Amino acid sequence: MDGRQDPFESDDMALSGPPDMAQEAFDAALLQSALSLAGNEGWHRFSLVDAAREAGLPVETVRRRYPVKALLLLQLGRLADASALRDDGDGGTLREYLFDLIMRRFDIFQEYREGVRAVLQAVPYDPALAAFLAGTTLDSMKWLAEAAGIDCTGFGGMMRINALAAVWAHAMRAWEKDESPDLAATMAALDTALDRAERYGILKPSARRKMDEALNNTGLPDHDLELES
């Protein structure tokens, strides 16, 4: 024995001290294993038990944290959203910032490219998976829309979120076939979809976005004004 302890050898170790780091490492290892198997074998041709054993993770902990395989895709979506939302988008137009948000999501998808493509190939034959991904995609698009400053209020806001999901789907179809290292075809497809969305008024700025743009255009300094006594 060399005295070293596998951080995943027990449930307690996998979920404790510091918990967030341990859980992130656990989830990352399982996600990498599962999507690697998906890329090699197909989304429906492996189990969570297979992914756990491939990654050297305790099966009982995987069972508790991921009761169904589709939750791995929820985790992937959250990673992609975190990548997209990592800064506040100061500067640039709403459209430019939205373009950056969406491409940063693709940066994460690119890391798991073959596995994600396997999922996309399975979707037409799995209505439950299609419905699950549709719901999670709408949730992600709502986060991106609000971060970019799109008006998401009321019925119009709901329609704009759905339209943004269509923009994402259009770019995703291009990404699935895009073998270029710089994702040039994906960016071109996203540009085209955003142009169309802009023409149809989908990129309507929220009241807060309008106020921020108005303040930025005044040329006033960022520090608080001091009143003369």
C-alpha positions as CSV (number, residue, x, y, z in Angstrom):
1,M,0.0,0.0,0.0
2,D,1.3,3.4,-0.9
3,G,-0.9,5.3,1.6
4,R,-2.7,7.2,-1.1
5,Q,-6.5,7.2,-1.2
6,D,-8.7,7.2,-4.3
7,P,-11.0,10.2,-4.0
8,F,-13.8,8.2,-5.5
9,E,-13.4,5.0,-3.6
10,S,-16.2,5.7,-1.1
11,D,-19.5,7.6,-1.1
12,D,-18.2,9.8,1.8
13,M,-15.0,10.7,0.1
14,A,-16.8,11.4,-3.2
15,L,-19.2,13.8,-1.6
16,S,-17.1,15.5,1.0
17,G,-14.2,17.8,1.8
18,P,-14.3,20.1,-0.1
19,P,-17.7,18.9,-1.3
20,D,-17.9,21.1,-4.4
21,M,-14.5,20.1,-5.7
22,A,-15.1,16.5,-5.1
23,Q,-18.5,16.5,-6.8
24,E,-17.2,18.5,-9.8
25,A,-14.4,16.0,-10.2
26,F,-16.8,13.1,-9.9
27,D,-19.3,14.5,-12.3
28,A,-16.6,15.4,-14.8
29,A,-15.1,11.9,-14.7
30,L,-18.5,10.3,-15.2
31,L,-19.5,12.7,-18.0
32,Q,-16.2,12.1,-19.9
33,S,-16.6,8.4,-19.5
34,A,-20.3,8.3,-20.6
35,L,-19.8,10.5,-23.7
36,S,-16.7,8.7,-24.7
37,L,-18.7,5.4,-24.6
38,A,-21.6,7.2,-26.5
39,G,-19.2,8.3,-29.2
40,N,-17.8,4.8,-29.6
41,E,-20.9,2.7,-29.2
42,G,-24.0,5.0,-29.5
43,W,-26.1,6.7,-26.8
44,H,-28.3,3.7,-26.2
45,R,-25.6,1.0,-26.3
46,F,-24.1,1.6,-22.9
47,S,-25.4,1.9,-19.4
48,L,-24.5,4.1,-16.4
49,V,-22.9,1.0,-14.8
50,D,-20.6,0.8,-17.9
51,A,-19.7,4.4,-17.6
52,A,-19.1,4.2,-13.8
53,R,-16.8,1.2,-14.2
54,E,-15.0,2.7,-17.2
55,A,-14.2,5.8,-15.1
56,G,-13.4,3.8,-11.9
57,L,-16.3,5.3,-10.0
58,P,-18.4,3.6,-7.3
59,V,-21.6,2.4,-9.0
60,E,-23.7,3.0,-5.9
61,T,-22.8,6.7,-5.9
62,V,-23.5,7.0,-9.6
63,R,-26.9,5.4,-9.0
64,R,-27.7,8.0,-6.3
65,R,-26.4,11.1,-8.2
66,Y,-27.7,10.0,-11.6
67,P,-30.9,7.9,-11.4
68,V,-31.3,8.2,-15.2
69,K,-28.8,8.6,-18.0
70,A,-30.4,11.7,-19.4
71,L,-29.3,13.6,-16.3
72,L,-25.8,13.5,-17.7
73,L,-27.0,15.7,-20.5
74,L,-28.5,18.1,-18.0
75,Q,-25.0,18.3,-16.4
76,L,-23.5,18.9,-19.9
77,G,-26.0,21.7,-20.5
78,R,-25.1,23.3,-17.2
79,L,-21.4,23.2,-18.0
80,A,-22.1,24.8,-21.3
81,D,-24.3,27.5,-19.7
82,A,-21.6,28.2,-17.1
83,S,-19.0,28.6,-19.9
84,A,-21.4,31.0,-21.7
85,L,-22.2,33.1,-18.7
86,R,-18.7,33.4,-17.3
87,D,-18.6,37.2,-17.8
88,D,-21.0,40.1,-17.8
89,G,-20.7,41.1,-21.4
90,D,-19.7,44.7,-21.0
91,G,-19.3,46.4,-24.3
92,G,-20.6,45.4,-27.7
93,T,-24.1,45.2,-29.0
94,L,-26.8,42.8,-27.9
95,R,-26.4,40.7,-31.0
96,E,-22.6,40.6,-30.6
97,Y,-22.8,39.5,-27.0
98,L,-25.5,36.8,-27.9
99,F,-23.2,35.5,-30.6
100,D,-20.4,35.1,-28.0
101,L,-22.7,33.5,-25.5
102,I,-23.8,30.8,-28.0
103,M,-20.3,30.1,-29.3
104,R,-19.0,29.6,-25.8
105,R,-21.6,26.9,-25.3
106,F,-20.2,25.2,-28.4
107,D,-16.8,25.4,-26.9
108,I,-18.0,22.9,-24.2
109,F,-19.9,20.8,-26.7
110,Q,-16.7,20.6,-28.8
111,E,-14.9,19.0,-25.9
112,Y,-17.4,16.1,-26.0
113,R,-18.0,16.2,-29.7
114,E,-18.4,12.6,-30.7
115,G,-20.5,11.8,-27.7
116,V,-22.8,14.8,-28.3
117,R,-23.1,13.8,-32.0
118,A,-24.2,10.3,-30.8
119,V,-26.9,11.9,-28.7
120,L,-28.1,13.9,-31.7
121,Q,-28.3,10.8,-33.8
122,A,-30.4,9.1,-31.2
123,V,-32.9,11.9,-30.7
124,P,-35.1,11.2,-33.8
125,Y,-35.7,7.7,-32.5
126,D,-36.3,8.6,-28.9
127,P,-39.3,10.9,-28.2
128,A,-38.7,11.0,-24.5
129,L,-35.1,12.1,-25.0
130,A,-36.2,14.6,-27.6
131,A,-38.8,16.1,-25.2
132,F,-36.2,16.2,-22.3
133,L,-33.6,18.0,-24.5
134,A,-36.2,20.4,-25.8
135,G,-37.1,21.4,-22.2
136,T,-33.5,21.8,-21.1
137,T,-32.6,23.8,-24.3
138,L,-35.4,26.3,-23.6
139,D,-34.2,26.7,-20.1
140,S,-30.7,27.4,-21.3
141,M,-31.9,29.8,-24.0
142,K,-33.8,31.7,-21.3
143,W,-30.6,32.2,-19.3
144,L,-28.7,33.3,-22.4
145,A,-31.5,35.6,-23.6
146,E,-31.7,37.3,-20.2
147,A,-27.9,37.6,-19.9
148,A,-27.7,39.2,-23.3
149,G,-30.5,41.7,-22.4
150,I,-33.4,40.4,-24.5
151,D,-36.9,41.2,-23.3
152,C,-38.2,37.9,-22.0
153,T,-41.3,39.3,-20.3
154,G,-44.9,38.2,-21.2
155,F,-46.1,36.2,-24.1
156,G,-43.7,38.0,-26.5
157,G,-40.8,37.1,-24.3
158,M,-41.8,33.4,-24.4
159,M,-41.9,33.6,-28.2
160,R,-38.5,35.2,-28.3
161,I,-37.0,32.4,-26.1
162,N,-38.5,29.8,-28.5
163,A,-37.1,31.7,-31.5
164,L,-33.7,31.7,-29.8
165,A,-34.0,27.9,-29.4
166,A,-34.6,27.7,-33.2
167,V,-31.4,29.8,-33.7
168,W,-29.5,27.4,-31.5
169,A,-30.9,24.4,-33.4
170,H,-29.9,25.9,-36.7
171,A,-26.4,26.4,-35.5
172,M,-26.3,23.0,-33.9
173,R,-27.1,21.3,-37.2
174,A,-24.2,23.1,-38.7
175,W,-21.9,22.2,-35.8
176,E,-22.8,18.6,-36.1
177,K,-21.3,18.5,-39.6
178,D,-18.5,21.1,-39.0
179,E,-15.1,19.5,-39.1
180,S,-13.1,22.7,-39.2
181,P,-10.9,23.5,-36.2
182,D,-12.2,27.0,-35.9
183,L,-15.9,26.1,-36.4
184,A,-16.2,28.5,-39.3
185,A,-19.3,26.8,-40.7
186,T,-21.0,26.9,-37.3
187,M,-20.2,30.6,-36.9
188,A,-21.5,31.3,-40.4
189,A,-24.8,29.4,-39.7
190,L,-25.2,31.3,-36.3
191,D,-24.6,34.6,-38.1
192,T,-27.3,33.8,-40.6
193,A,-29.8,32.7,-38.0
194,L,-29.1,35.8,-35.8
195,D,-29.5,38.1,-38.9
196,R,-32.9,36.5,-39.5
197,A,-33.8,36.8,-35.8
198,E,-32.8,40.5,-35.8
199,R,-35.0,41.2,-38.9
200,Y,-38.0,39.7,-37.2
201,G,-37.6,41.6,-34.0
202,I,-36.5,38.6,-31.9
203,L,-33.6,40.5,-30.4
204,K,-35.7,43.1,-28.7
205,P,-33.8,44.6,-25.8
206,S,-35.2,44.6,-22.3
207,A,-35.9,47.9,-20.5
208,R,-32.7,47.3,-18.4
209,R,-30.6,46.8,-21.5
210,K,-32.0,50.0,-23.0
211,M,-31.3,51.9,-19.8
212,D,-27.7,50.6,-19.7
213,E,-27.1,51.4,-23.3
214,A,-28.5,54.9,-22.8
215,L,-26.2,55.5,-19.8
216,N,-23.2,54.1,-21.7
217,N,-23.9,56.5,-24.5
218,T,-24.0,59.6,-22.3
219,G,-20.2,59.6,-21.9
220,L,-20.5,60.1,-18.1
221,P,-17.7,58.7,-16.0
222,D,-18.3,55.4,-14.2
223,H,-17.6,56.8,-10.7
224,D,-20.4,58.3,-8.6
225,L,-20.9,62.0,-9.1
226,E,-20.0,64.2,-6.1
227,L,-22.3,67.0,-5.3
228,E,-20.7,70.3,-4.5
229,S,-21.4,71.6,-1.1
